[in-house]
Amino acid sequence: MANSNIRREVEDWIRGDWLPEQFGQTFERRRVALSTGGDYQFSAVSDDDRVVAVVSTSGALTSSGNLGAGKLQKIRADMLFLTMLGVCDKRLIVMTEQSMYDQMMKEKEAGRVPPPIEFMLARLPRELRKRLTAAQRDASAEMSGAD
């Protein structure tokens, strides 16, 4: 079974290092009340609750080169929860994969992204990038039935 621990490590790095560098404050994973009465656990919430983010480590394409419908649906679900937040200044989806960032920018240009949602591309440190790429390759092989 593919190792998903690296995805958690990437999210931890984004929350603990990258986002604080971008915004000058600390972040934590936290459940936040939604305007609809429920709550949702977001990948990163700033100390002052003004910046809320989810993290995506998925690329836009499947291993066979097709657009990953399930991957896009996950991003769309994240967008829904971000739009259900009360007051906050920034509603972010932080991506680690250029292909997904590019795809979501196309979606935004086509008018298929709610206006308050912003996308950011986080460049991972080399070692973290290597490990994430290896885990993605393993997961892809596992899904395709390759040994």
C-alpha positions in Angstrom: 0.0 0.0 0.0 1.3 3.5 -0.9 2.6 5.6 1.9 0.4 8.6 2.6 2.5 9.8 5.5 4.4 12.1 3.1 1.2 13.9 2.2 0.7 14.7 5.9 4.4 15.8 6.1 3.8 18.1 3.1 0.7 19.6 4.8 2.6 20.1 8.0 5.5 21.9 6.2 3.0 24.2 4.4 1.2 24.9 7.6 4.3 25.3 9.8 6.8 26.9 7.4 5.4 28.1 4.1 2.2 29.8 5.2 3.9 31.6 8.1 6.5 32.9 5.7 3.8 34.2 3.3 1.6 35.8 6.0 3.8 36.5 9.0 1.8 34.5 11.5 1.4 31.0 12.7 -1.2 28.5 11.5 -2.8 25.3 12.9 -5.1 22.6 11.6 -8.5 23.4 13.1 -12.2 22.8 12.9 -14.0 26.0 12.1 -17.7 26.8 12.4 -19.5 27.2 9.1 -22.2 29.8 8.4 -24.6 26.9 7.8 -24.3 25.7 11.4 -21.9 22.8 10.9 -18.1 22.8 11.1 -15.2 21.6 8.9 -11.6 20.8 9.6 -9.3 23.0 7.5 -5.7 22.3 6.8 -4.5 25.7 8.1 -6.2 28.5 10.0 -4.2 31.6 11.0 -4.0 32.6 14.6 -6.3 35.6 14.0 -8.8 33.4 12.0 -8.4 35.8 9.0 -6.7 33.3 6.7 -8.2 29.8 6.1 -6.6 27.3 3.8 -6.9 23.7 2.4 -3.9 22.0 1.0 -3.9 19.9 -2.2 -1.0 17.6 -3.2 -2.8 16.2 -6.2 -1.9 16.8 -9.8 -4.6 17.5 -12.3 -3.9 14.5 -14.5 -4.2 10.8 -13.9 -1.3 8.5 -14.7 -2.8 7.8 -18.1 -2.8 11.5 -18.9 -6.6 12.1 -18.5 -8.0 15.0 -16.4 -8.6 13.5 -12.9 -12.3 14.0 -12.3 -12.1 12.8 -8.7 -9.2 15.1 -8.0 -11.1 18.1 -9.4 -14.2 17.1 -7.4 -12.1 17.2 -4.2 -11.0 20.7 -5.0 -14.6 21.7 -5.7 -15.7 20.3 -2.4 -13.0 22.2 -0.6 -14.2 25.4 -2.4 -17.7 24.8 -1.1 -16.5 24.6 2.5 -14.4 27.7 2.1 -17.4 29.6 0.8 -19.4 28.5 3.8 -17.0 30.3 6.2 -18.1 33.3 8.1 -15.9 36.4 8.1 -12.3 35.8 7.0 -10.0 37.8 4.7 -8.5 35.0 2.7 -9.9 31.7 1.6 -7.1 29.7 0.1 -6.4 26.5 -1.7 -2.6 25.9 -1.5 -1.4 23.5 -4.2 1.9 21.7 -4.5 1.4 20.6 -8.1 1.8 23.0 -11.0 -0.6 21.0 -13.2 -3.4 21.4 -10.7 -2.7 25.0 -10.1 -2.8 25.6 -13.9 -6.0 23.7 -14.2 -7.7 25.7 -11.4 -6.5 28.9 -13.0 -8.3 27.8 -16.2 -11.4 27.0 -14.1 -11.2 30.5 -12.5 -10.8 32.2 -15.9 -13.9 30.2 -17.2 -16.0 31.6 -14.2 -16.2 28.2 -12.4 -14.6 29.4 -9.1 -16.4 31.4 -6.5 -14.9 34.9 -6.3 -13.5 34.7 -2.7 -11.4 31.6 -3.4 -7.7 32.2 -4.1 -5.1 29.7 -5.3 -1.5 29.6 -4.3 1.3 27.4 -5.5 3.8 26.2 -2.8 7.2 25.2 -4.0 8.4 22.3 -1.8 11.9 21.8 -0.6 13.8 19.4 -2.9 13.8 16.4 -0.5 10.1 16.8 0.3 9.4 17.1 -3.4 11.3 13.9 -4.2 9.5 11.9 -1.5 6.1 13.2 -2.5 6.7 12.4 -6.2 7.8 8.8 -5.2 4.6 8.4 -3.1 2.5 9.6 -6.0 4.2 7.2 -8.4 3.7 4.3 -6.0 0.0 5.2 -5.5 -0.5 5.5 -9.3 1.1 2.1 -9.8 -1.1 0.6 -7.0 -4.3 2.0 -8.6 -3.3 0.7 -12.1 -2.6 -2.7 -10.8 1.1 -2.6 -11.7 3.6 -4.4 -9.4 
